[in-house]
Amino acid sequence: MNTKIFFLSFLMVFLFQNSVFGQTEYRILVKEGNVKFKAKDYSGASAKFTEAVKENGEDFAAHYNLGNSLYKSEKYEEAKAEFSKAEKLAQNTEDKAAALHNLGNAYMKLEDAEKAAQAYKSSLKQKPYSEPTRKNYEIAMLKQKKEQRDQDQSSSSGKSGGGDDQNKGKDGNSKDKSQSQGKGQQNEGEGKNPENAKDGDREGKLSKEDQKRLLDHIGEKEKQTARRILNDNSYSMPESNEKDW
């Protein structure tokens, strides 16, 4: 009887020590990842956070921080997956809102304005008074409407083509070519727009040409709102770039 009690006691102590060691190792990895992230060593930070996820895959911090370091490394698909996991593991509204905000940023980089808007909207439900998220949501909605208008115009142009196009002559063809080139330049510019950093420093801005093109593609009633948003000239990066355990 005494032998069984001793064995059970030893087993409990052993399991407890292993659990404590595992948590300690996890915390160290997250801390080391944060240090590398602050030093802008995003590849090194990703490696540390990946190790932390292997130690404890059910904690918010490692997934959230890994998402941020992948985002900074321009690995937006992978970052999106980590932010989705972090959102599901969040234990409070602040963390959930931050993960959803960053998920929206990843979708914007992947040029999926519709899903970006959905993510920002979900974030605002958790944190209704977040000005950066609200601004990003409005920009995503404007982009979504612009893309829809472009699609509708493209569809209409295809249907109305044919005999009428022959009457336009060379000038018409030249004009169409010029417009097509303009759209190509716009799409390239939008794809390269970076986000704002945590402290508000600007990493990139919408050019005046991109602003004009965006305004040209939306309705008159929306232009006043659009100008107010574009005056800020930025998307907002995460409100917090890292999360301790």
RODO-2510 file (C-alpha; in nm, 4 decimals, decimal comma):
residues 245
     n   res          X          Y          Z
     1     m     0,0000     0,0000     0,0000
     2     n     0,2756     0,2404     0,0987
     3     t     0,4630     0,1502    -0,2191
     4     k     0,1621     0,2450    -0,4339
     5     i     0,1210     0,5766    -0,2533
     6     f     0,4896     0,6520    -0,2978
     7     f     0,4755     0,5635    -0,6683
     8     l     0,1680     0,7821    -0,7291
     9     s     0,3257     1,0717    -0,5409
    10     f     0,6451     1,0392    -0,7438
    11     l     0,4463     1,0274    -1,0694
    12     m     0,2508     1,3425    -0,9803
    13     v     0,5684     1,5313    -0,8936
    14     f     0,7318     1,4160    -1,2187
    15     l     0,4361     1,5251    -1,4316
    16     f     0,4156     1,8585    -1,2514
    17     q     0,7841     1,9275    -1,3076
    18     n     0,7531     1,8430    -1,6777
    19     s     0,4561     2,0770    -1,7091
    20     v     0,6414     2,3605    -1,5375
    21     f     0,9498     2,3018    -1,7527
    22     g     0,7369     2,3054    -2,0692
    23     q     0,5719     2,6333    -1,9744
    24     t     0,9076     2,7877    -1,8841
    25     e     1,0553     2,6839    -2,2191
    26     y     0,7505     2,8246    -2,3995
    27     r     0,7799     3,1601    -2,2232
    28     i     1,1508     3,1827    -2,3006
    29     l     1,0874     3,1166    -2,6704
    30     v     0,8168     3,3833    -2,6873
    31     k     1,0439     3,6349    -2,5125
    32     e     1,3316     3,5550    -2,7483
    33     g     1,0980     3,5907    -3,0448
    34     n     0,9859     3,9316    -2,9218
    35     v     1,3470     4,0472    -2,8906
    36     k     1,4187     3,9445    -3,2504
    37     f     1,0962     4,1079    -3,3683
    38     k     1,1940     4,4391    -3,2063
    39     a     1,5321     4,4120    -3,3772
    40     k     1,3439     4,3667    -3,7096
    41     d     1,4840     4,0162    -3,7482
    42     y     1,1488     3,8838    -3,8666
    43     s     1,2859     3,5557    -3,9988
    44     g     1,4526     3,4837    -3,6648
    45     a     1,1385     3,5883    -3,4790
    46     s     0,9270     3,3536    -3,6914
    47     a     1,1611     3,0652    -3,6081
    48     k     1,1322     3,1304    -3,2325
    49     f     0,7550     3,1683    -3,2411
    50     t     0,7250     2,8486    -3,4470
    51     e     0,9204     2,6656    -3,1761
    52     a     0,6910     2,8190    -2,9156
    53     v     0,3847     2,6927    -3,1045
    54     k     0,5346     2,3419    -3,0978
    55     e     0,5763     2,3714    -2,7199
    56     n     0,2231     2,5003    -2,6690
    57     g    -0,0056     2,5185    -2,9690
    58     e    -0,3078     2,6200    -2,7645
    59     d    -0,1881     2,9616    -2,6524
    60     f    -0,2841     3,2895    -2,8191
    61     a     0,0513     3,4690    -2,7894
    62     a     0,2689     3,2414    -3,0028
    63     h     0,0209     3,2252    -3,2918
    64     y    -0,0466     3,6003    -3,2796
    65     n     0,3218     3,6926    -3,2685
    66     l     0,4068     3,4394    -3,5385
    67     g     0,1378     3,5974    -3,7554
    68     n     0,2933     3,9414    -3,7076
    69     s     0,6458     3,8259    -3,7928
    70     l     0,5202     3,6406    -4,1025
    71     y     0,3259     3,9502    -4,2052
    72     k     0,6402     4,1624    -4,1749
    73     s     0,8194     3,9025    -4,3885
    74     e     0,5469     3,9523    -4,6532
    75     k     0,4253     3,5924    -4,6123
    76     y     0,0629     3,6978    -4,6059
    77     e    -0,1023     3,3584    -4,6630
    78     e     0,0859     3,2070    -4,3695
    79     a     0,0220     3,5146    -4,1567
    80     k    -0,3494     3,4911    -4,2325
    81     a    -0,3579     3,1322    -4,1051
    82     e    -0,1840     3,2278    -3,7785
    83     f    -0,4144     3,5248    -3,7144
    84     s    -0,7151     3,2965    -3,7678
    85     k    -0,5785     3,0519    -3,5095
    86     a    -0,5003     3,3357    -3,2680
    87     e    -0,8536     3,4736    -3,2989
    88     k    -0,9995     3,1345    -3,2026
    89     l    -0,7634     3,1041    -2,9033
    90     a    -0,8151     3,4595    -2,7730
    91     q    -0,9406     3,4706    -2,4145
    92     n    -1,0577     3,8327    -2,4124
    93     t    -1,2098     4,0898    -2,6466
    94     e    -0,8869     4,2919    -2,6736
    95     d    -0,6886     3,9972    -2,8099
    96     k    -0,9724     3,8832    -3,0360
    97     a    -1,0099     4,2339    -3,1806
    98     a    -0,6334     4,2610    -3,2447
    99     a    -0,6184     3,9221    -3,4192
   100     l    -0,9163     4,0085    -3,6407
   101     h    -0,7679     4,3504    -3,7239
   102     n    -0,4439     4,1865    -3,8355
   103     l    -0,6385     3,9218    -4,0271
   104     g    -0,8038     4,2046    -4,2183
   105     n    -0,4612     4,3526    -4,2958
   106     a    -0,3444     4,0181    -4,4354
   107     y    -0,6522     3,9939    -4,6574
   108     m    -0,5887     4,3472    -4,7843
   109     k    -0,2343     4,2498    -4,8808
   110     l    -0,3802     3,9484    -5,0608
   111     e    -0,6121     4,1895    -5,2454
   112     d    -0,9275     4,0345    -5,1020
   113     a    -1,1130     4,3483    -4,9956
   114     e    -1,4378     4,1624    -4,9258
   115     k    -1,2880     3,9269    -4,6663
   116     a    -1,0779     4,2109    -4,5259
   117     a    -1,3937     4,4142    -4,4668
   118     q    -1,5556     4,1161    -4,2942
   119     a    -1,2548     4,0742    -4,0634
   120     y    -1,2463     4,4451    -3,9743
   121     k    -1,6214     4,4416    -3,9106
   122     s    -1,5829     4,1448    -3,6745
   123     s    -1,2985     4,3262    -3,4990
   124     l    -1,5177     4,6339    -3,4506
   125     k    -1,7824     4,4167    -3,2855
   126     q    -1,5216     4,3290    -3,0231
   127     k    -1,3772     4,6807    -2,9981
   128     p    -1,6307     4,9301    -3,1410
   129     y    -1,4290     5,2467    -3,0770
   130     s    -1,1057     5,1430    -3,2500
   131     e    -1,0325     5,4272    -3,4921
   132     p    -0,7578     5,2400    -3,6869
   133     t    -0,9891     4,9423    -3,7447
   134     r    -1,2808     5,1654    -3,8434
   135     k    -1,0627     5,3477    -4,0960
   136     n    -0,9344     5,0214    -4,2426
   137     y    -1,2908     4,8913    -4,2661
   138     e    -1,4015     5,1972    -4,4626
   139     i    -1,1056     5,1720    -4,7007
   140     a    -1,1763     4,8007    -4,7554
   141     m    -1,5404     4,8787    -4,8317
   142     l    -1,4398     5,1485    -5,0823
   143     k    -1,2009     4,9094    -5,2543
   144     q    -1,4682     4,6404    -5,2632
   145     k    -1,7167     4,8786    -5,4283
   146     k    -1,4546     4,9985    -5,6756
   147     e    -1,3695     4,6406    -5,7735
   148     q    -1,7384     4,5656    -5,8236
   149     r    -1,7810     4,8756    -6,0424
   150     d    -1,4745     4,7800    -6,2473
   151     q    -1,6165     4,4329    -6,2934
   152     d    -1,9566     4,5687    -6,3972
   153     q    -1,7976     4,8153    -6,6407
   154     s    -1,5813     4,5416    -6,7902
   155     s    -1,8871     4,3215    -6,8365
   156     s    -2,0837     4,6058    -6,9966
   157     s    -1,7954     4,6923    -7,2313
   158     g    -1,7787     4,3330    -7,3478
   159     k    -2,1496     4,3188    -7,4251
   160     s    -2,1617     4,6567    -7,6035
   161     g    -1,8573     4,5825    -7,8239
   162     g    -1,8738     4,4764    -8,1863
   163     g    -2,0014     4,6912    -8,4715
   164     d    -1,9919     5,0161    -8,2773
   165     d    -1,6215     4,9753    -8,2092
   166     q    -1,5439     4,9934    -8,5817
   167     n    -1,6724     5,3526    -8,5930
   168     k    -1,4270     5,4661    -8,3280
   169     g    -1,1223     5,4256    -8,5508
   170     k    -0,7646     5,4474    -8,4373
   171     d    -0,8310     5,7226    -8,1834
   172     g    -1,0757     5,5037    -7,9947
   173     n    -0,8337     5,2134    -7,9881
   174     s    -0,5593     5,4400    -7,8618
   175     k    -0,7864     5,5734    -7,5873
   176     d    -0,8855     5,2227    -7,4769
   177     k    -0,5202     5,1239    -7,4638
   178     s    -0,4369     5,4269    -7,2518
   179     q    -0,7205     5,3503    -7,0102
   180     s    -0,6113     4,9880    -6,9834
   181     q    -0,2564     5,0930    -6,9002
   182     g    -0,3870     5,3306    -6,6353
   183     k    -0,5786     5,0526    -6,4642
   184     g    -0,2719     4,8314    -6,4673
   185     q    -0,0676     5,1003    -6,2965
   186     q    -0,3378     5,1464    -6,0358
   187     n    -0,3504     4,7785    -5,9465
   188     e     0,0265     4,7673    -5,9124
   189     g     0,0281     5,0680    -5,6816
   190     e    -0,2424     4,9273    -5,4573
   191     g    -0,0591     4,5999    -5,4232
   192     k     0,2474     4,7757    -5,2874
   193     n     0,0772     4,9913    -5,0264
   194     p     0,2314     4,8986    -4,6877
   195     e     0,0644     4,9343    -4,3494
   196     n     0,1348     5,1819    -4,0708
   197     a     0,3682     5,0776    -3,7909
   198     k     0,2660     5,0514    -3,4265
   199     d     0,3901     5,3993    -3,3345
   200     g     0,2152     5,5640    -3,6255
   201     d     0,5234     5,6138    -3,8466
   202     r     0,4238     5,5992    -4,2116
   203     e     0,5729     5,3090    -4,4097
   204     g     0,3864     5,4058    -4,7287
   205     k     0,1134     5,6241    -4,8744
   206     l    -0,1415     5,6212    -5,1524
   207     s    -0,0135     5,8341    -5,4379
   208     k    -0,2240     6,1255    -5,5603
   209     e    -0,2862     5,9376    -5,8849
   210     d    -0,4135     5,6321    -5,6947
   211     q    -0,6372     5,8531    -5,4818
   212     k    -0,7831     6,0158    -5,7940
   213     r    -0,8457     5,6806    -5,9603
   214     l    -1,0169     5,5480    -5,6485
   215     l    -1,2394     5,8555    -5,6252
   216     d    -1,3242     5,8350    -5,9961
   217     h    -1,4671     5,4874    -5,9488
   218     i    -1,7099     5,5580    -5,6657
   219     g    -2,0397     5,7435    -5,6508
   220     e    -2,0720     6,1144    -5,5778
   221     k    -2,2356     6,0528    -5,2399
   222     e    -1,9356     5,8477    -5,1290
   223     k    -1,6640     6,0879    -5,2433
   224     q    -1,6758     6,3156    -4,9401
   225     t    -1,6272     6,0207    -4,7058
   226     a    -1,3561     5,8784    -4,9300
   227     r    -1,1601     6,2057    -4,9337
   228     r    -1,1715     6,2211    -4,5535
   229     i    -1,0323     5,8679    -4,5307
   230     l    -0,7687     5,9175    -4,7995
   231     n    -0,6438     6,2332    -4,6294
   232     d    -0,4991     6,0017    -4,3640
   233     n    -0,3195     5,8220    -4,6487
   234     s    -0,2575     5,4973    -4,4644
   235     y    -0,3702     5,1604    -4,3456
   236     s    -0,3242     5,0818    -3,9781
   237     m    -0,0964     4,8067    -3,8662
   238     p    -0,1661     4,6063    -3,5478
   239     e    -0,2314     4,8116    -3,2387
   240     s     0,0241     4,5887    -3,0674
   241     n     0,3005     4,4198    -3,2644
   242     e     0,3734     4,1591    -3,0034
   243     k     0,2085     3,9758    -2,7169
   244     d     0,3831     3,8307    -2,4151
   245     w     0,2650     3,4987    -2,2742
***
